[in-house]
Amino acid sequence: MSEIMVQFDHVTKEFPGVKALNDVSFSIKRGELHALVGENGAGKSTLLNVLHGVYVPSGGRIVIDDTHVEFHAPIDALRFGISKVHQEINVVDVLSVGQNIVLGAEPLKGPAIDFRKMYREVDGILEKLGCQFRAADPIRGLSVGELQMIAIAKAVYHKAKVISFDEPTASLSDKEIEILFEKIEELKAQGLTIIYVSHKLDEIFRLADRISVLRDGRYVDTFKASDISRDELIRNMVGRDVSNYAQRAKALCATDEVLLSVEGLCGEGFQNISFTLRRGEILGVSGLVGAKRTEIMRALFGADHKTAGTIRFKGEEAVIHSPKQALKIGIGLVSENRKTEGFVKYMSNRQNMTLAALPGFCRAGGVMKRPDIAKSFEEYAQKVRLNITNPDHLTENLSGGNQQKVILAKWLMTNVEVIIFDEPTKGVDVGAKQEIYALMEEFVAQGNAIIMVSSELTEVIGMSDRALVVRDGEISACLNREELREETLLKHAMPERSA
């Protein structure tokens, strides 16, 4: 039996105008946890999609367990023992847990499904995984962490030899992450081969045996996790040194002029939110998951209902009951849920980028000024350093970092003066982070202002002029830049101990 479980042999994948994978060759050993890292757009997800039969490679071949395979659909890969746990788990919510797990491979009794056998087998798997729910339970109402356990149970049911995890912790709580890591380590101990993709390098170094790096669709190298430092790994990922990427590169430019003030803002889950935002300032907002940071920002933007409070923009009271009113005043929001709230699926880069500014491109009678749209797209695509400047390219097919750039360009095109960034670098690699930080600094240097909600303490500390800490729906502290320390932020973010 070969030591190698998966061999990528000169794998290439081309899309119209884009070579997503370029002659990629490396191997994954049997029974190891092999991490796959690289910037957004490096080709990680494309390589997984080729492995799992979502895409057919344009060239090269894949050998699994000493067998040359050609998958034309995910079900082909699953039947061969290649399973995937996605970041966003797709389930059929009208079916039970058990039906979702066995879907496509139901045990039969004559012409009918043998539900008794199905539930018995699935319950055995769920019990081994330590799940509290059972096969007959409805799928609706389960948490994201529980849905990932279902995806793992599905892999076990289909007797997977290889399981890949693509950004599995992006939407999990700390407790759910620990549970997931325990299950991953148990699967590895059982001899399964695991491929792990994540932008969170602390996870990579905690879990991985070896790490392979992709850059610009090409294979760079493979390293033992114990033999490479974080900084060296980042240099291989981006081709440059970004050890200080979460730092201000330009001089601070906040003035004393208050651009936005919020007094006594209340809404569902939060109360008495008051703060000011100065022209030229990046105001960080820190806090634990569930502290209601996002809810506060959505109410400020008019996306959610507020029950009380006053908002003033440039000294004048602002009436904001909808995003349209916020935009008219001069406020934009880059949502943390960029795929559902940041851009429109099936729309092109040009359509998404110009969407919020469309009224400015209309002649009398609603006729569009198409040459002006084309010119503005080209200008702002260059301004945000969009990697794929094809205006007709679908935004949903861009990497996460480039999707974020399209969303940012959309707001810049409207000439807003305040942008709320909710988790601006969520799911974005270290190289793209540096570019987004540079764009944020350029925005405030022009006399605008930013509110930046972030769960990354290094991001809050490195990028903020000041920072608010939100705890249980209230502001527990407002800290100046010289006061920003991890221990200080955590102290104010943690629930107070009861006497």
Residue pairs with C-beta under 8 A, 6 or more apart in sequence:
1 30
1 66
2 30
2 65
2 66
3 29
3 30
4 27
4 28
4 29
4 30
4 63
5 28
5 29
5 30
5 31
5 64
5 65
5 161
5 162
5 193
6 27
6 28
6 51
6 62
6 63
6 64
6 162
6 193
6 195
7 27
7 28
7 62
7 63
7 64
8 24
8 25
8 26
8 27
8 47
8 60
8 62
8 219
9 25
9 60
9 61
9 62
9 63
10 23
10 24
10 25
10 59
10 60
10 61
11 21
11 23
11 24
11 25
11 47
11 50
11 57
11 59
11 60
11 61
11 62
12 19
12 21
12 22
12 23
12 24
12 57
12 58
12 59
12 60
13 19
13 20
13 21
13 43
13 46
13 47
13 50
13 55
13 57
13 58
14 20
14 58
15 397
17 388
17 390
17 393
18 388
19 217
20 43
20 46
20 217
21 43
21 46
21 47
21 50
21 57
21 217
22 43
22 216
22 217
22 218
23 59
23 60
23 218
23 219
24 43
24 47
24 60
24 214
24 217
24 218
24 219
25 60
25 219
26 212
26 219
26 222
28 34
28 162
28 193
28 195
28 212
29 193
29 209
29 210
30 191
30 193
31 188
31 191
31 192
31 193
32 188
32 193
32 194
32 209
32 210
33 184
33 188
33 194
33 196
33 207
33 208
33 209
34 193
34 194
34 195
34 196
34 208
34 209
34 210
34 211
34 212
35 195
35 196
35 197
35 198
35 204
35 207
35 208
35 210
35 211
35 212
35 225
36 44
36 47
36 48
36 195
36 196
36 197
36 211
36 212
36 214
37 44
37 197
37 198
37 199
37 201
37 204
37 211
37 212
37 213
37 214
37 233
37 237
38 44
38 213
38 214
38 215
38 220
38 237
38 429
39 215
39 237
39 238
39 399
39 401
39 429
39 430
39 431
39 432
40 399
40 400
40 401
40 402
40 427
40 428
40 429
40 431
40 432
41 216
41 387
41 398
41 399
41 401
41 402
42 214
42 215
42 216
42 217
42 237
42 399
42 429
43 214
43 216
43 217
43 218
44 166
44 197
44 214
45 166
45 197
46 55
46 217
47 214
48 84
48 164
48 166
48 195
48 197
49 55
50 56
50 57
50 62
51 62
51 71
51 77
51 82
51 162
51 164
51 195
52 71
52 74
52 77
52 82
52 84
52 164
53 71
53 72
53 73
53 74
53 75
53 76
53 77
53 82
54 74
56 70
56 71
56 72
61 68
61 70
62 68
62 69
63 69
64 80
64 82
64 161
64 162
65 81
65 161
69 77
69 80
71 77
71 80
71 82
74 84
75 104
77 83
78 104
78 158
78 160
79 105
79 158
81 158
81 159
81 160
81 161
81 162
82 160
82 161
82 162
82 164
83 151
83 154
83 155
83 158
83 160
83 162
83 163
83 164
84 151
84 163
84 164
84 165
84 166
85 148
85 151
85 152
85 155
85 163
85 164
85 165
85 166
85 168
86 151
86 166
87 166
87 167
87 168
87 170
87 171
87 427
88 171
89 144
89 147
89 148
89 150
89 151
91 100
91 139
91 147
91 150
92 99
92 100
92 103
92 139
93 139
93 140
95 103
95 139
96 135
96 136
96 137
96 138
96 139
97 122
97 126
97 133
97 134
97 135
97 136
97 137
97 138
97 139
97 142
97 150
98 115
98 118
98 119
98 122
98 123
98 135
98 136
99 106
99 118
100 139
100 150
100 154
101 122
101 125
101 135
101 150
101 153
101 154
101 157
102 118
102 121
102 122
102 154
102 157
103 154
105 157
105 158
106 113
106 114
106 118
107 113
107 114
107 117
107 118
107 121
108 114
109 117
118 135
119 134
119 135
119 136
121 157
122 135
122 153
122 157
123 134
123 135
125 153
125 156
125 157
126 133
126 134
126 135
126 149
126 153
128 156
129 149
129 152
129 153
129 156
129 183
130 179
130 183
131 146
131 149
131 153
133 142
133 146
139 147
139 150
142 150
143 176
144 171
144 172
144 176
145 172
145 173
145 176
145 179
145 180
148 168
148 172
148 176
148 180
149 179
149 183
152 163
152 183
152 187
155 163
160 192
161 192
161 193
162 192
162 193
162 194
162 195
163 187
163 192
163 193
163 194
163 195
164 194
164 195
164 196
164 197
165 184
165 194
165 195
165 196
165 197
165 198
166 197
167 197
167 198
167 199
167 427
168 180
168 196
168 198
169 176
169 177
169 180
169 198
169 200
169 203
170 426
170 427
172 180
173 289
174 289
181 206
181 207
184 194
184 196
184 207
185 207
187 194
188 194
196 203
196 204
196 207
196 208
198 204
199 427
199 428
199 429
199 430
201 230
201 233
201 234
204 211
204 225
204 233
205 225
205 230
208 225
209 224
209 225
210 222
210 223
210 224
210 225
211 222
211 223
211 224
211 225
211 228
211 233
212 219
212 220
212 221
212 222
212 223
213 219
213 220
213 221
213 222
213 223
213 233
213 236
213 237
214 220
215 236
215 237
215 238
215 239
220 236
220 237
221 236
223 233
223 236
231 241
231 243
234 241
234 242
234 243
234 430
235 241
235 242
237 429
237 430
237 431
238 429
238 430
238 431
240 431
242 430
242 431
242 433
242 434
245 430
245 433
245 434
245 437
246 433
246 437
246 456
246 458
246 459
246 461
246 462
246 463
247 462
247 463
248 441
248 462
248 463
249 437
249 438
249 441
250 441
250 445
252 280
252 465
252 481
253 280
253 444
253 445
254 278
254 279
254 280
254 281
254 282
254 444
254 465
255 278
255 279
255 280
255 281
256 278
257 278
257 279
258 276
258 277
258 278
258 279
258 315
259 277
259 278
259 279
259 313
259 314
259 417
259 418
259 449
260 276
260 277
260 311
260 312
260 313
260 331
260 418
260 449
261 275
261 276
261 277
261 311
261 312
262 273
262 274
262 275
262 276
262 300
262 309
262 310
262 311
262 312
263 274
263 309
263 310
263 311
263 312
264 272
264 273
264 274
264 308
264 309
264 310
265 272
265 273
265 274
265 296
265 299
265 300
265 306
265 308
265 309
265 310
265 311
266 272
266 273
266 306
266 307
266 308
266 309
267 295
267 296
267 299
267 304
267 305
267 306
267 307
268 295
268 304
268 305
268 307
269 292
269 295
269 473
270 292
270 295
270 296
270 299
270 470
270 473
270 474
271 473
271 474
272 474
272 475
273 296
273 309
273 474
273 475
274 475
275 283
275 468
275 475
275 478
277 283
277 418
277 449
277 451
278 449
278 465
279 447
279 448
279 449
280 444
280 445
280 447
280 448
280 449
281 444
281 449
281 450
281 465
281 466
282 440
282 444
282 449
282 450
282 452
282 463
282 464
282 465
283 449
283 450
283 451
283 452
283 464
283 465
283 466
283 467
283 468
284 452
284 453
284 454
284 459
284 460
284 463
284 464
284 466
284 467
284 468
284 484
285 293
285 296
285 297
285 451
285 452
285 453
285 454
285 460
285 467
285 468
285 469
285 470
286 293
286 454
286 455
286 457
286 460
286 467
286 468
286 469
286 470
286 489
286 493
287 293
287 469
287 470
287 471
287 493
288 471
288 493
288 494
289 455
291 470
291 471
291 472
291 473
291 493
292 470
292 472
292 473
293 422
293 453
293 470
294 336
294 422
294 453
295 304
295 473
296 470
297 333
297 420
297 422
297 451
297 453
298 304
298 333
299 305
299 306
300 306
300 311
300 320
300 326
300 331
300 420
301 320
301 323
301 326
301 331
301 333
301 420
302 320
302 321
302 322
302 323
302 324
302 325
302 326
303 322
303 323
303 333
310 317
311 317
311 318
311 320
312 318
313 329
313 330
313 331
313 418
318 325
318 329
319 325
320 326
320 329
320 331
323 333
326 332
326 333
327 356
327 414
327 416
330 415
330 416
330 417
330 418
331 416
331 417
331 418
331 419
331 420
332 356
332 410
332 411
332 414
332 416
332 418
332 419
332 420
333 411
333 419
333 420
333 422
334 342
334 404
334 407
334 408
334 411
334 419
334 420
334 421
334 422
334 424
335 341
335 342
335 422
336 422
336 423
336 426
336 453
338 400
338 403
338 404
338 407
339 345
339 396
339 403
342 403
342 404
342 407
343 352
343 395
343 396
343 403
343 406
343 407
343 410
344 351
344 352
344 355
344 395
345 396
346 394
346 396
347 355
347 394
347 395
348 391
348 392
348 393
348 394
348 395
349 377
349 381
349 386
349 388
349 389
349 390
349 391
349 392
349 393
349 394
349 395
349 398
349 406
350 373
350 374
350 377
350 391
350 392
352 395
352 406
352 407
352 410
353 377
353 380
353 381
353 406
353 409
353 410
353 413
354 361
354 373
354 376
354 377
354 410
354 413
355 410
356 410
356 411
356 413
356 414
357 376
357 410
357 413
357 414
358 368
361 368
361 369
361 372
361 373
361 376
362 368
362 369
363 369
374 391
376 413
377 391
378 389
378 391
380 409
380 412
380 413
381 389
381 391
381 409
382 389
383 409
383 412
384 405
384 406
384 408
384 409
384 412
384 439
385 405
385 435
385 439
386 402
386 405
386 406
386 409
387 398
387 399
387 402
388 398
388 402
395 403
395 406
396 403
398 406
399 432
400 427
400 428
400 429
400 432
401 428
401 429
401 431
401 432
401 433
401 435
401 436
402 432
404 424
404 425
404 428
404 432
404 436
405 435
405 436
405 439
408 419
408 436
408 439
411 419
412 443
416 448
417 447
417 448
417 449
418 448
418 449
418 450
418 451
419 443
419 448
419 450
419 451
420 450
420 451
420 453
421 440
421 450
421 451
421 452
421 453
421 454
422 453
423 453
423 454
423 455
424 436
424 440
424 452
424 454
424 459
425 432
425 433
425 436
425 437
425 454
425 456
425 459
426 455
428 436
437 463
440 450
440 452
440 463
443 450
444 450
452 459
452 460
452 463
452 464
454 460
454 463
457 486
457 489
457 490
458 486
460 467
460 484
460 489
461 467
461 484
461 485
461 486
461 489
464 481
464 484
465 481
466 478
466 479
466 480
466 481
467 478
467 479
467 484
467 489
468 475
468 477
468 478
468 479
469 475
469 476
469 477
469 478
469 479
469 489
469 492
469 493
470 476
470 493
471 492
471 493
471 494
471 495
472 495
476 492
476 493
477 488
477 492
479 488
479 489
479 492
